[in-house]
Amino acid sequence: MNIRQYYEEEETRSLSEFAQLSRNTIGRTSAEEKCDLRTDYMRDRDRITHCKSFRRLMHKTQVFIAPEGDHFRTRLTHTLEVAQVSRTIARALRLNEDLTEAIALGHDLGHTPFGHAGEDALNEILPGGFTHNTQSITIVEKLEKNGKGLNLTHEVLDGIREHRSNGFPKTAEGKIVQLSDKIAYINHDIDDAIRAGVLKNGDLPKECTDVLGYKSSSRINLLIRSVIKASVGTGNIKLEDDTALAMKRLREYLFETVYENQLQKKEREKIGRIISVLMEYYTQNPKALPPEFLKMYGMGEDLITVAANCIACMTDRFAIKKYEDIVMPRAWLGR
């Protein structure tokens, strides 16, 4: 028996009846020979970790644009925090950790430069709108590996596509990532907002901190325990009612005070201008598109969609540099 088969047998013996077993995957769009060392979900996790889009997350904004300091979250550190919260819950509920981790590591691959400000700007420009979860699927199916895609399993694709609040993941593992995403970003965004001087710890609504705690680590610990307690033996991933209500109120508070404050709004206006200039430039100069996107355009893809894909893949600093190249005389930049 090879090592993969051993893992598959171990899953059958040890995982919950609600777990998605790797041997029961619906499979991939393009059939492949099985790996003798890894299950299909392990393989998906590795493909995501080693892809270019995953590496670019380290230079993409989480909340605070171009922060001064080394300890603010990026889209990559957010992704890793989601993966760790998700794995803790999956292990406690005896669900498939490998599937959970693969979904968590891939869930934000489609995020634009400048976080949600960049996503909102593209959403306003692109006919039919733009969402990062749909873009994540485009990346893993069409853009990675020079247009070949990563050929991930159906269950991982579903978890990535459906991870937003309005999504409906088909697996319990996908539901874990959907909830862990909120647990992670609510708490680390509070941490970053305090570091940035936008909030003080005492500013948080008392009705929330009385239930969830006053420290980030305490809140995360309590929320994880609440998910496990409410979900064990059911296959339905949820929080207990009191913690769910407190977390919902805390999320609303963040939107009121952090995500939509005046400073962020001013930065959003700047981001909107950058995205608009980049979009106008590429739609008027398609030959300036990088080769992989020019190839998509040559194969009949709509130019504005191709340009949006190109811009969405950029890191913050690359988008700023490209914007400067377009609008600034080169002599001003010392070149």
Order of alpha helices (4+ residues) and beta strands (2+ residues): alpha-alpha-alpha-alpha-alpha-alpha-alpha-alpha-alpha-alpha-alpha-alpha-alpha-alpha-alpha-alpha
